[in-house]
Amino acid sequence: MDSGLATSDGASIRERHSLYFFKMVVFEVEGTLFHVPKDGFTILDPAFFDRFRGPTDEESSEEAPIVIKDTTAESFYGLLLVIYPFHQVKQTFTEWQGALDLATRWRLHAIRTKAITALSVRLANSPVGIARLAKYSLISSLLRDAYAQLVQQKTLSVEYFQGEPNTPDWETIARLISVQKKLGFTESKPLYNGYADAMPQIPLEKIVEELEITFGHEFQAIDNQSRQKFGCITVVRLPPHSPQVDQPVPRGSSRGRGMGRGIPSGVFTARRGIRGGLGD
């Protein structure tokens, strides 16, 4: 940006814009080079580059990039799509997972929250997947919402969880079924014109109250871990959702039996991060 001033010898004095004058940095991940503005990282964490050895951010180049190990080029690309989004590029589920993995590893809290929110939206039809995501991410509010969805499932039973890639432990399953029975969701209803009545309309406050009684220690433990690891408690909530509460289901219909199984193949099963660590 030209200020219009001049020195005594007539030379123009120009100043760099405080925001739109980017310094570039070169990363290498799995043999792939990424040439990006460094400002996106330093805005998130002023000390971001202090964690790397080798060339500094000022010295990096194609010949001497900052090498990032123990991750994949796809995961780093997923992170870059969040920091430097291209509206015409639709981020995949796996790329959001990669962004979450690295944001968690580097404690980029704003990116982490955004990735968790995006993944939970994509898992909207999978309360089991959301519960596992919540446990991995240490988000008690998200876990509470996932459990609330599960206890409202008309088909909730041991069989419901069979074949799930993210099946909860047996104790959690038993407690969820117990909460559902206490709330009266399992009470039989008469048939009308071949349709089963909708499940009882239980106020959400009542559901949350019963979940707190049954799972309060788990929610508290997650909050304590979040404080220790991140120094704060992150809140992510699901939009209001009643999977099978409001819509009557024809007698004998199989609709809804696969609820909670809408997770892409292989999700949470790969070797690193969210794919290997959920619920551990």
N, C-alpha and C positions, 0 to 999 in steps of 0.2 A: 504494500500500500504506500503510494507516494505521498509524502506529507506536504510537498510543495515548497519545502525549505531548501536552502542551498548554503554551501560552505563559502568561505572567503574566496576560494579559487573557482567558484562557480559550479562545483560538483554537486549533484543532487543528493540530498539526504533521504534515504528510504528506511522505513521501519517495518519490521515483520508484524503481521497481525497476531494478536495475542492468542487467537484460537485457530484460525484457518491458515496456519503455516506449519504443516505436519513434518515431523522428523520420522524417517522411515527406519525400520528394523527388519532383519532377515532371520527367520527361524528355519531350522531343518528338523523334520519329523519323519522317520522311516524313509529317509532318502528324498523326501519331497521338500522343496523350498517354498517358503511363504514370505512375501515381501509386503509388509503392511505398515500402516502408521503406528508408531509406538504410543501415541497419545491415548488411544483407546484403553491400553493397559494401565498407564500411569494415572489416568483419571479414576480407574477402579481401585488401584492400589499404588500409591506413589513409590513404594519400595518393591514393586513387582519384579524388577530385573535383578534385584540383589540376590535372588534365590538361585540364579544360574551361574555356573562356572564357565570359564573360557572367555570369548570376546564379550565386551560390554555392549550395551545397546548402541553406544556411540561408535563402536568399532566394527559392528557386524556388517557383513557383506556376503555376496554370493560365494566368495572364496573362503570366507571365515564366518559362517552363520552361527547363531546361538542354537545349539543342539538340544532338543528336548527328548529325553528317554522315558521309557516305561509308560508309553501311551501310543496311540495310533494316529496316523495322518488323518483318518476319518474323524476321530474324536476332536482333534485340534481344529479341523475344518468346521466341525459342528460348533465349537466355541467361537470361532471367528464369525460365523453366521449370526451369532447373537450380538457380538460386539459391533460388527460392521454388517448389518443386514442389507440384503438385496431383495427388494420387494418382489421381484420376479422369480426369486429362487425359493421354492417351498422346502422348508427344512424337514427331513425325514425323522421318524421316531428314533432311529439309531443315532442320528446326528444330535438330537436333543439329549439322548443318553450320554453321548460323549461330552457334550457341553456341561452336563451335570457332574460327571465324573471329575473333570478338570476344575470346574468351579468349586467343587467340594475340596479337592486336593489343594488348591491354591487359595481357598477361603475368599473367593470373589462372591460376596454375599448377594449382591444385586443380580448377578447372572445366575447364581444358584436358585434363588427364589423364582426367577423367570422360567428357568428350565423345569423346575418342579411343577409349576403351574401349567406349563405347556404339556408336560407328560401326563398330568392328572386329567386334563381335558381329553387327551387322546385315549386315555384308559376309562373314559366315562362309562362304558358298558362293562367294565371289569372291576367291581369293588374289591375282589381278591387281589388283583394287580395293584390297585391304588393302595391297599393296606400294606402290601410288601414295599411299594415305593415309599410310603410314609415311614415305615420302620427303618429302611435304609437311610432316608434323608433326615431322620430324627425330627419329624413334624407330627406332634401329638394331635393337633387340630385336624390334620388330614386323615390320620388314623381313626379318629373319633367319627368323622364323617363317613369313612369307608365302612366301619362297623355298623353305623346307623343304616346304611344302605343294605348291608347284608342281613340284618335282622328283619328287614321289611321284605325279603325275598320269599315269595310264596313257596318256592321249591327248596328252601333251605333244609338240608339234611346232610348226612355223611355222604350220600351218593352225589349230592350237588358238587362236592369238591373233588370227586374222582376224575382223574385225567387233567386236573389243573396243573399247569407248570409252576405255579406259585402257591401251592397248597399250604395253609397254615398248619401249625402243629395240632395234634389231636386235642390237647387241653383247650386251645383257643376255639376250636370248632365246637367242642362240648359246651363251652361257656356262652358262645354266641347262640346256640340252639336253646340253651337255658334261658337267656335273656328274652328270646323271641317268645318262649312259652309263658314267661312271667308277664309279658306285655299283652298276652292274649292274641297274638298274631296267628296262633295255630288252631284257634277255635273253629270248628266246622261250621259252615254256613249252608243254608238250603240252596237248592238249585232253582233257577227261574228261567223258563224257556230254554233249557239246555245250557245255560251259562252259570258258572260259579260266581257267587257274589264277590265283589272286591273285598280285599282284606280289611279288617277293622281300621278305622281312621284314628290312629293314636297320635296325640300331639307330639311334635318333635321334642319339646321340652321334657316330656315324660320319657321318651326314648333316651335322650342324653343323660337324664338323671339315673336311669337304670344302668346305662353303660358306665357311668362314673362309679357306681357302686361295685360293679363287676370288674371293670378294667382300670379303675383309678390308679392303682399302684403301677400299672404298665405305663399309663400316660405320664405319671409323675417321673418315672425312671427315664423316659425318653426326654422329658424337659431337662432333667438334671444332666444327661449326657450332652444335650445340645448346648447348655450353658458352659459345660467343661470344654467342649470341642470348639464352639464358635463364639462363646461369650455372650450369647443371646438366645432367645427363643423365637424361631421363625413361625409365622402364622400363614398357612395356606388353607383356604376353604373351598369346598366343592359347591357348585351352584345347587339350589334345591332340586332334588331328584328323587322320585319314588318309582323304582323300577317296575313293580307289579302291583302297586297299591290302587291306582285309580282306574285301571282298565280291566274289565271282566274278561275272563279267559274261557273259551268254549270247552265244554266237557270233553276230556280225552285229548285236548290239544297239547302238543309238545312245545308250544311257544314258551320261551322263557327258560327252558331247561338248560340252555347253554349260556345263560347270563353269567358274566364273570369269566367267560372263556374267549373274549375278543382280543386277546393279546397276540401280537404278531409272533410267528414261530421263532423260537430261539431267544426271545426277550428274557433278560435276566439270567441267561444260562452261559454266557461267554466267560472268558477267563478273568476279566478284570472289572473292577469298579462295580457299578450297579448291576451288571449282568452276573457277577459272581458273588456279590456281597449282600444282597438284599435279605434282610431278616436274620443274618448271622449274628 
